[in-house]
Amino acid sequence: MVVKESDSRGQETVSTISTNEDQPKKESAPTELVGADEAATTRPGEFVYLKDRMLYSVVQGRRPQLISRDVTSFFVRRGVIVYAKRPSYSSTTEIVMYQPSTGETRVVQETEEEVADMTTFVIIDPTEESMDKEDDMDKGDDMVKEEDTDKEDETDREDNMDREDAMDKEDSSTMPQYRYIVTGNGEVVRVDKSGNRETISVPRGGSLPVVDPTDDTLYYVLVGRNIMKVQPSIDGRQGLVMRGGRQINAIKIHPKTRRLYYSDQGRGVVGYVNLDTLESTIIYEGLSNPIIVSVDPKAMVVKESDSRGQETVSTISTNEDQPRKESAPTELVGADEAATTRPGEFVYLKDRMLYSVVQGRRPQLISRDVTSFFVRRGVIVYAKRPSYSSTTEIVMYQPSTGETRVVQETEEEVADMTTFVITDPTEDSMDKEDDMDKEDDMDKGDDTDREDDMDREDDMDKEDSSTMPQYRYIVTGNGEVVRVDKSGNRETISVPMGGSLPVVDPTDDTLYYVLVGRNIMKVQPSIDGRQGLVMRGGRQINAIKIHPKTRRLYYSDQGRGVVGYVNLDTLESTIIYEGLSNPTIVSVDPKAMVVKESDSRGQETVSTISTNEDQPRKESAPTELVGADEAATTRPGVFIYLKDGMLYSVIQGRRPQLISRDVTSFVVRRGVIVYAKRPSYSSTTEIVMYQPSTGETRVVQETVEDVVDMTTFVITDSTDDFMDKEDDMEKEDDM
């Protein structure tokens, strides 16, 4: 019998006392039974109890498991739990049999009575065979000496197992009957096998629902303290996963590792629960209001905030034996989701815009209208749903090649890609990233990487942080300089008095400008904005252009009538061509620059001058290039120029051909024309590649920036395969 006792102060304790008066025995029972309305034992150390119409099972020393709600009474017969269930909205009481060893339930009777005491209720359908399943263990408890000696008992066990198998096929109350979907606004939709959808609510006080795609179990947080689960069965059986939280504010499931990760703001910790064993483990402590943004098998991205609300982002390894915390780019602050692709490389989702960013560099836009994403084996898989569409595309993006592929379409609004089941995993797409992924998984390699990373951090600590890159510069269409910090805050700044013609080197974000027409200066993207002299001695420098690949800054000096360049690594200056009449560099590529000249009457001519100072060569260019904002050569005698937002191609002696309108800048790379297109009605700039030999165009990137100089713009998707079509002709030019 289960007995409650209370002392003079009203303190209650619970114990079990054997019903054998010849050998009375009293043993303590779990404290959860204190305050229970009913309680019983199923086996030694295993208990069932009813509290507030909730029926639980508990093993001594372990957390309770919820069996059912709306229970009015129960008893245990031959190891089987029989309970009366009457929901508040129902006028009928169901008599249910629950078999602990298999988790099987069966409604054996219905009655209009309100059953307050199951021990005195007469069951018309006793279903003895259901109870026989527990008999062998029951007999074993009663007859220890004769255990496993009776052949008839062995036969009975086989019969019982046969019955269990048959019942498993027949009874579907605990079998998966539904699947759950969590929508973008946090609602839970239950879908049955016929596809019928029903919006349901998690219990009062429940929040943060997520679904495990491996078994369709729904998990949620109850009043910020406990993590609960709901099985996808007819009865929607619930259970406790973890208790003892203070303010659990995020849960994330990683199906492959069978871990449910959580962040507890109240305790300042992040950890996980093993969904197979329900054992919980703390990974990292001492955090300031942490919240998990995303999780992959190796690391989680965690946001923290101090008492002033200042946010920081870091990555924390998921290996509790070697927990490691590292800072992440500030761009991830405010992100809805974030993940790592490789050490120092991140992907994040903010305002439905998916970006990639390398530590210390500017972010690159991957796609718009993205609702969620995850990273699997180095491949980014995201859900894209434009506002005008009723369909969500599941897209795979391969960072190493820039390749994208739509692998699936669904009408669902995918709010969490980590729990979305992809029917077409296209393993071959992911295999391209596997070699690098395997290297990441090698323990020895990881150890070496950790040591290297710490060495790098030590070296960086020794350096003055004031000279480390903290900003990036953008030159707008009207020549203003905008300084952007790591949090994305933008500030328009001025170059020093007398400064003009600002340009930015995209390889290191250094800003260059001309001072009073005589000297070329640079400003580092550091906190102190340290400046330095690049070249002095000019008379009237009127144009500077950077070619990042060759690490050259080209200039034209109208006062001296020369064009030349400065090597940005050595700061050595070289004159390429002299004797020019008021020259102005229009554009530069690795082989030639387009230069405008004007005589004393203001008459302009345009020519190309080779960038090889050992064999300088000047050739006339079409008169159409006169007045052009930008111009370049694609092949000898073939020119591209930009005038009044219109991009043209022209062959010497022939009429120009329009390529595109609304163009702000362009560059020629390996025979391919890459231009920035931004219509006046749009807030987005498209980066477009145009292949002259085939006329093919491709939008390779989108950005919210106003791109005024394509020579310094970093293209994340170089689409080398697109450019290779021009390579044969390019090689002929090089011979």
N, C-alpha and C positions, 0 to 999 in steps of 0.2 A: 504494500500500500504506500501511496505518497502522502506524507504527513507534513503539515505546516505547523511551526511553533512560533510563539512570540513571547518576548521577555517583557519585563515591567515597563520598559520604555517603548514598547510596541515594535521593536525590531524583529523582523520575521526571518526565519530560516526554514529550509525545506530538506527533507530527508526521505529515504525509503526504508520501510520496516517490513521484514519478511512476515508472511502470514502463518508461518509454522511456529506454533507456541512452544514446541519442544526445542527448537533452535532459533530463538528470536535474534534477528540481526538488523542493526540500524546503520545506514550508510548515508553520507551527505549526497545531495542532489544539486544540479546546476542552479546558480542563483537566478537564472531566468525564470525559474518556476515560482519565484516569490511573486505574489499578487495574481497568480494564474487562477482562472475560474475552475478549470479541471486540469488534471495531469495524470499520466500513466507511464509505465515502462513497456517497451517493446522487447528489449533484450537487456542484459546487464550493461549498465552504463549508457543506454540509449533511452531517451525520453520523448514523450509527446505531450504538448500542453496547449491549452486554449486560453487566450488572453484578449479581451476586447474584440471578440468574434473573429480573431485571427488564430488559425491552427498552425503550430510550429512543431518541427522535430529538432532535437538537439542531442549531440553526443557530448559526454562529459569532457570539458576542456576545449570545445570547438564552438564556433558561432552557430546560432540557430538557422534553420532553413524554413521558409514559409511553404506550407502545404496548400492552404486554401483560405479564402476570405469568406465572410458571411456565415460562419459556422456557429451553431447554437449549442451543440453538445457532441460528444464522441465517446467511444470506448475502444479497447483493444481486445480482439478475439483471435487466439491462435496466430499471433504475430501480424494480423491484418488490422488496419485502423479503419473503423467504420464511423462515419460522421454525418451529421445532419446539416445541410446547407440551405439557407433560406435568405436570398438577397432581399433588401428592403423594398425593392420595387416589385417583388413577386408574391403571389398568393399561394405558392406551392413550396413544399419542403422536399428536397431531394435527399435520399439516403445513398451515400456514396461509400464505396469500398476502395481503400488505397493500400497498395501492396509496397511496402518500403524497399524490398529487395530488388524490385524491377521498376518502381516509379509508376506502375500501371494504376489507373483509376477506372471505376465502372459505377454508373448509376444503377442501383439494383431495385429501387422502389421510389415512388412519389406519393406524397400524402398532403392533404390540406391542413393537417394538424401542425401546430407549432411545437416542435420536439425540444423540450427543455432538458430531458434526461435520457440519453441513449441507452443507458444500462437497463432501463425498464421498458424500452420500446420493443414491440414485437415485429421482427422483420419477416415479411411473408415469403420473400425470396431470399433464403439464406445463402444461396450459391456456395454450397459447401466446397465445391471443387476449387473456387477461388481461394478459399481459406487453406485448402490442403497444400498450397504452394509453400506455406510457411511452416507446415507441420514437421518436416524433417528436422529443421533447426530447433523447433519447439521440443520435440522428443529428445533431441540431443541435449537440451538443457536439463530435461527431467531424468534422463537415463544415461549418465556419463559412462558407467561401466559397460553398458551394452552397445555403445555407439559404434556404428559401422560394422556390426557383427551379424545382423539379421538380414538374410538374403531377401526376405519379403520387403523389408524396408528399402533395400536397394531397388527392387522392382518398383515400389511406390514412387521413389525419387525419379526414376526414369519416366513413369507415367505422368508425374506432376510436371516434369520438364516438357513433355509432349503437349500437355494441356497449355502450359505457358506459351509455347511456340504457336499453338493454334489461336490462343487469345490475342497474342501480339498481332497476328494477321487480321483478326476481327476488330479489335478495339482501336479506335483512332483518337480517343480523347486526349492522349498525350503525344500523339504523333504530330509532326509539323503540318499545319493546315493553312497557315498564313505566311506572308512575308510582310515585313514592316519597311516603310519608307519615311525618312525624315525630310521634310520639305525645307525650302530656303528660309521660311519664317519660323522654323522650329516645330511645326505641327507634325504629328505622327499619323501616317495613313496606313491602314491595315488592308492588305489585298489578299482575297481568298483565291483558291485554285481556279475559279472561274473568271478571275480578273475583276471581280466586283471590289470597288474601293470604298473604304469607310474611314472618315477622320475620327480618331479616338483621342482621348486625353490620358496622359499619365496620371497616376494618383495625385491627390491634393498635396502640394509641397514638392512635387517632382519637377525636375528641369533637366536641361542639357541632354536630351535623348540622343543616343547613337545606336547603330545597328551593326551586329557582327555578321558579315556576309557569308561566313562559313556555315552558320547554322540558323541564320535569321533571328537570333535572339536579340531582343531590345534591352538596352541598358540605359539607366537614368540615375540622376542624383536626387536623393530624398532629403529635403530641408538642409542641403549643404553639408550633411554629415555622413550619410550612408550611400553606398552605391548598390542599386538594386537591378534585378533582371526580370524580364517577362518572356516566357517561352512562347514560341509561335504555334501553340496548340489551341484546341477548342476552348479549354478552360482558362487559357492565359495564365498558367501557373506562375507565381512570382517567387523570388528567392533573394536572400541577402548575399551580396558579393563581398562587400567590405564595410565595416563600421568604424566609428571613432574619428571621423574627420571633423574639422572645425569649420572650414569654409571651402569646400571643394568647388572650384570654379571652372574646371575644364576636365573632360575625359576624352581620350582618343584611343581607338582600337587599332592595333596592328595585327591583322588576321594571320599573317605568316608566322609570327612569333608567338601567337596566342596570348598576347599581353594587352591589358587595358591600362593605359598610362593615365595618371591623374596629377593635377596640381592642387595643393591645399594652401590657399592664401592665409588661412588662420594659423597654420603651423609653419608656414614658410618652407615647404618641402615639395619636391616632385618625386613620384615613385610609380610603381606599377603593381597590378594584380595578375597573377598567373590564372588564366581562365579555366585551366584544366584542374588545378589543385586548389584554387582560391587562396593561395598564399600571397600575402602582400609584402612588398619590399620597398623601402625608401632608398632612392638613388642619390639625392643631393639635398642637404639641409642648409639652413641659414640664409635663405633667399628672401628678398623683400617683395612681398605681394606678388608671387610668381603666377603666371598663367601660361599653360602650354599652348603654343600656336600650331605646331605640327610635330609629327614623329616619323622617323624612318628607322630601319633596323639598327643603325649605329648611333644616331644622335637625335635629340629633340631640340626644337627652337623654342626658347622660353623668353617671355617678356617680363620685366620687373618694373616696379614704380616705387619711388621714394615718397616721403611724407608730403613733398610739394607737388606730387603728380608727375615728376620728371621720369620719362620712360627710358629704359635701356633694353637691348636685346642681346642674347647670348645663345650659344649652343652648348648643350650638356650631353655628354656621352651616355648611352643607355646601358653601359656596362657598370653595374653597381660595385664590382670589385675594383675597378679603376676609374672612378668618376672624374671627369675632367670638364671644366667650364672655360669657354673661350668667347671673347667678344665677337659680335656679328655686326655687319654694316648698319649704320643708323637708318638707312632707307627702310629697314624692316620694321621700324617703329610705326605702329598704327596699321601694320599689315593684317589682313584678315587671315591669311595662311602664309606659311613660309616653310622652306625645306632646303637641305643642302644637296648638291649634286656631286661635288667633290670637295675636299678640304679647301676652304677659302672661296668657294663658288656657291652662290645662293639663288634660289628662285622664290619670288614672293608675289602675292596677289593683293592688290589694293584698289578699291573702287572699281572692281571688275576688270582691272588691267593687270595682265600677267607680265612680270619683268624678270630678267636675269641680271645678276650683278656679281662682279668679282670684287673682293675686298680692296678698297682703295680706288676703284674706278667708277665711272658713271653707269647707271642702270641702262639696260637695253630692253625695249618693248618686244615681247614675244607675240602677244595677241590681246585683242579686246573682247569684251562681252564674255569673260570667263567667270564661271560660278564657283569652281573648285578645281583642285589639282592634287596630284601626288607624284613622287619620283620613285620609279621602280627600275632597278638595274641600270641607273644612269640615264634612263629615258624619262622625259616629262610627259605625263598623261593628264590632259585637262578636259574639262567639260565646257563647251562653248554654246551659249544660247543668246543670240541677239534679241533685243527687245521686240523686234517686229516678227520674230519666228515662234512657232509653236513646237519646234523640235530642238533637242539638245544634241550636238555632235560631240562624240568622244574622240579626241585628237591625240595622236602620239607625236611628240617633237623630239628629235634627236640632236642634242646640242653639238656633238662633234661634227656633224655634216650639215646641220640646218634643215634636214629633211622633216617634212610633216606628212601625216597620213590620217585620214578620217577612218577609224576602225569600227565605229558603231554609231547608230542613231537611235534616240529614244524620245518618247514624249514626256518622260519624267523631267522634273526640275531637279537636277543633281546638285545637292547642297554639300555633299561630303564624298569626294572621290575615293577616300580611303576605304569606304564601306560599299562602294558601288561594284557590282559584279560585271566584268567585261566578258562578253561572250566570245569575242574574237581577240584573244590576247596578242596575236601576231608575234609570237615568240621570236620569229626571225628578225623582226625590227629591233627587238631588245638585245638579241645576240651580238649585234654590232658593238655594243657597249660592254660586253661581258669580260673581255680580256682586262680592261681597266678595272672593272668591278672585282674580278678575282684578285688582282693585285691589292686592291683595297682590303680584301678579306683575309689576306695572309697575315698571320699574327706577327711573324718576324718583321715583315714589312711595316706593320702598324707600329711596332715598338720603335723601329728606326725612324719612322715618320714623327712619332711623338718626340723623340730625342732631337731630331732636326728642328721641329717646330719650336721646342723650348730654347734651342740654341739661337734660332732666329729672333725669338722674343727677347732673349738676353742681349743680343746685339742691338736690337731696336731700343731696348731700355737705356743702353749706353748712349745712344744718339739723343740729341736735343729734340724733344717732341715739338718744339716750336717750328722746326724746319720740315716736319713730316707733312705730307699732303692732307689738307683739311678742307679744301675747296675745289671747285672746278669753275672755269670761266666760260661764259657764252657771249659771243659778239652778235648783237641783234642787227636787223636790217638797216637801222638808222645809225649804226656805228657805236651804240652804247655798249658798255661792258656790264654784264650781270654776273655777280658772284653767287654761287650756290653752295651752301654748306652740306654736311652729310645728312642733315635732317630734311633737306629739300627746301630750306628757307632761302628765298631769293632776295638779293640786294643789288640795286643799280649803283655802280661805283664809277669814279672818274679816274682816268689815267692822270699822272702828274701834269701840272700846268705846262703847256707847250707840247704835250704828247698828242699823237694822232696815229691813224692807220693801225688800230689794234688787230692782232690775229692770235689764235690759240693753237698750240701744238697738242694734238690729241693723244700723243703717246705718253705725255707726263703732265698735261693740263697747265703747262707754263704759258703765261701771257707775254706776248712781244708787242712792242710799239716803237714808233719813231719819235725822237725827242728833238724839237725845233728843226726838223728836217736834216739834222746832221748826224745824230747818233741813234743806233738801234739798241733798245733796252729790253730787259726781261723782268717779269714779276713772278716769283714762285707761288704755287698754290698752298702756302703754309699759313699758319696763324699770324706770323709777323709780316707776311707779304714781302719777304726779302727781295730787293731789287739788285740788278747787276748790269754791267755794260757788256754788250755783245759785239758791237762794232762802232768805231768812231771815225771821224774824218770825212763824212759825207758833206755835200754842199746843198743839195736839194733832193733828198730821198723822197720819192713820191709814191712808191708802191713796194710792199713786201708780201711775199707768198711763201708758205711753208709746204714742202713736200715731205711728209712724215717718213715714207719708205726710205728715201735717200738721206734723211736727216740733214737736209739743206734748207736754209732760209734764203730765198732769192730776193734781190732788190733791184730797183732801177733808180739811178741818180741823174735827175734831169740837169742838175748844175754841171756835172762832169761829163754827161753824155755817155754813160756806161751802164751796162747791166752786169751783175755778178751774183755771188752767193757767199754765205757764211756757213761753214761746217759747224753744226750745233753741238757736236761732241768735243771738237778741239778749239772752236771759236776762231779758226783760221779763215780769213776772207780771201776770195779769188775773183778777179775781174774776168768775165767771159768775152765781152765784146765792147769795143770802144768806138768813138767817133759817131755816135748816134745823135739825132736831132730831137732834143726834148723827149727821151724815151719814157714809156710807161708800160710796165709789165701787165698784161691782161690775164694770162694764166700760164701755168707751168705743168708739164708732165715730165717723166724721167728722161725723155729724149730731147724735148724742145720746149721753148717758151714762145708765146705769142706776144709780140711787142708792137705798140702803137708809137708812131713818131709824128711830130707836127713841125712844119717850117715856120718861118717868121710871119707868113700870112695866115697861119692857123690851118693850113691844108694838112689833113691827116693821111698817113699811109700805114699799112699794117704789114708785118713780116714775121717770119718764124726764124728763131735763132737757136741753134743746137745748144744743148746744155753741157757739151763736152768742151772744156776750155782748151784741150790740146788740139782739137780740130773744129774751131768755131766756124759756123756756116750760117749765112743769112740768105733767106729766100723770100720773095714777095708772096703775099697772101691775097686772097680775093678781097676786093674793095668792100664787099658786104660786111666784113669784119670791122670796118671803120665805125666807131661809135658803139661797138658791142661792149656789154658789161663783162662778159667772160668769153674766152675762145680757146680752142685747143685743136690739136691735130690727132686724127685716128690712124692715118697712114700718109705717106708722102702725097701731097696734093689734095688730101681729103681733110676738111675742116668742120668743126662743130662750133657754133657760137650762140650766145644768149643775148637777146636784145628786147627790152621792154617786156620781160616775162615770157617771151616766145623762144623756144629752142629750135635751131635750124641745123641742118647739115648742108654742106656745099662742096662741090668739086670745082677745082680751079677751071674757070671758063664756062661753067654751067650754072643754071638757075638754082637757087636754094630750095630745099625741101623742108617743110615744117615737120618736126618730130612731136612736139607737145606744147601745150599752153600752160600758163600758171606755174612756170618753173622759176625757182628762186636761185638755184645754183646747180652746177654739174661738175663732173670730173670724168676723165677717160682712164680706164683701168684695164690693161691687157686687151685693148681693142674694143672693150665694151663701154658704152656710155652709161654712167650712173648719175641720175639726176633727182633733185628734190622737187616735188610737185605739191603746191599748197594753194588750192582755189580760194578766192576771197571769202566764200561763204563757209569755209571749213576751218575747224580748229585743229586739224591734224595734217601733218606733212607725210606724204608717201615717198619712200625711197624706191625708185624704179630703175631697173636695169633694162637697157635697150641694146639689142645685138644688130649692128648694121648689116651684117652679111645675110641675116635671115629675116630681119624686121620684127623679130620676136621681142615682146616686152614682158616683164615680170615684176610685180610689187614684192620686194623682199623684206620690207620693214616699214613700220609706222612709228611716228614719234610726235609728241605734242610740241617739240621744239620748233622754232622758226629757223630753218637751216639756211644760213646766208653764205656759207663757204663749205662746199662738199669736200674740198681737199683736206679739211681737218675734221670731218665727221667720221666717227667710227661705225662701220657697218658690222653688225653681229653675224649676219648671214651672208657670207661672201659668195655662196653658191658657185664654188669653183668649177663644178661641172658645166655651169652655164657659160663661164668664161673660156673653158677649154676649147669651145668650138672656134674661137678666134686665134688659137695659139699657133696653128700651122702657118698662117699668114704672118703672125708676129715674128716667128722664128726666121722667116724669109727676110723680113725687114732687118733683123739683127745680123744676118750673114754679111 
